[in-house]
Amino acid sequence: MRRNSEAFGLIAFMVLGFSVSLIDSGAVVLNSGNVDKVLAENEFVFINFYADWCRFSNMLSPVWDEFAEKAEAEFGPNKNFVIGKIDCDKESSLGTRFHITKYPTLKYVRNGVLAKREYRGQRSAEAFVNFIRDQTKDAMQEFTVLKDVDELDSKKRHLIGYFQKKDSKEYENYRRTAANLKDDCEFHAGFGEVVDKMHPPGQSIVAFRTNKARSNEDDEVFRGNLHSYDEFSIWAADKCTPLVREITFENAEELTEEGLPFLILLHAPEDNESIKRFTEIVQRDLMEDKQNVNFLIADGVKFAHPLHHLGKAKSDLPLIAIDSFRHMYLFPKYEDMEIPGKLKQFLQDLYSGKLHREFHYGPDKDTSSDDPSAAQQQNEVNTGNHDRVKRDQPKSPPPSQFQHLGPSKNRYTLLHDEF
């Protein structure tokens, strides 16, 4: 009997030890054998992709496990999320699958869909718990009076659902889409008698409202089948992801890591009109360049450093520039973007190397300009003390300023240099 008891104890110890190895004192250890099951069965999965030889990964490791334990204590066993970690040396195929280019990388999957953004915030247990709170709360804003949808923030993009009832397939698909796109759009929903006059009898509808303060886009109603999650989510993602995005210090690392040159409008804080015009011209003339360039707007006061390196001040706003991640090039005259093809040619000159060549050696012999002063300015460089000198010797264009906002080598081990 005693031998049976000892044997049972040994088996229990082995089972317990096996369980601990899977959980590893906090975060769930994910691998090629369990990752798909975990992603399919949980609404939100937050993953630390790491390598044991990376010093930043080793610094994060105890914090990540502490975070997992704090989350377990706060949300309990019935939580709808998993905190995971993947050793990319042991699971190299998962590193490739999730496009890992640096360690540690913190990514999250919501409803089985990998988020476009990574977590790039503070690396502390408290900050991670706050992130989980924010990401797992309901993305839906329910309105009970119609006038509420007339007072939405005009600088943000909105999807507004008018539903017969909450217990419906249409609303389930809408809510699921909202969870995946909550970082890009604000989602609103009304039900029953509140919205009866806003939709045809027996048919729920969803409308897109653009950020009217900064865009001339028209509002649009979804004309497809709300019973089809795939059809609706594709439409919603297209509406919620603007062609021209705003760069901030919070998302600069993410945008820079995409590796595409920036065509950027630097504007005064309250200048929405230049944003509207720039956006409209990009949509009209530069759609075919969207795979090669990031179209961005930026507050020229907050981003004063790039402005300074271009030899400009707040009083010169708005202005347009290219940052190629090697150099910055100033569009000679902001008003000229209104000339059809002018902004397009500016990009073509970047692709061909002409911008770099002319900055070194002055305008090409076949270059003509309607504005002689602009041609003279192209052949001069600002010395920084408000004097201009002739380029009798080759000069270099201002170095890239946005490159410095990319992933820091003091925070990540980069597997290759994207720039």
Secondary structure, DSSP 8 states (H G I E B T S, - for coil): -HHHHHHHHHHHHHHHHHHHHHH-SSSEE--TTTHHHHHHH-SEEEEEEE-TT-HHHHHHHHHHHHHHHHHHHHH-TT-SEEEEEEETTTTHHHHHHTT--EESEEEEEETTEE-SS---S--SHHHHHHHHHHHHS--EEE-SSGGGGGS--TTS-EEEEEES-SSSHHHHHHHHHHHHHTTT-EEEEEEGGGGGGGS-TT--EEEEE--TTT-----EE--S-TT-HHHHHHHHHHHHS-SEEE--TTTHHHHHHT---EEEEEE-TT-HHHHHHHHHHHHHH-GGGTTT-EEEEEETTTTHHHHHHTT--GGG-SEEEEE-SSBEEE-S-GGGGGSTTHHHHHHHHHHHTHHHHHHHH-S-TT---S-HHHHHHHTEEE-SSS-EEE-SS-----B-SGGGGS--TTT-EESS---
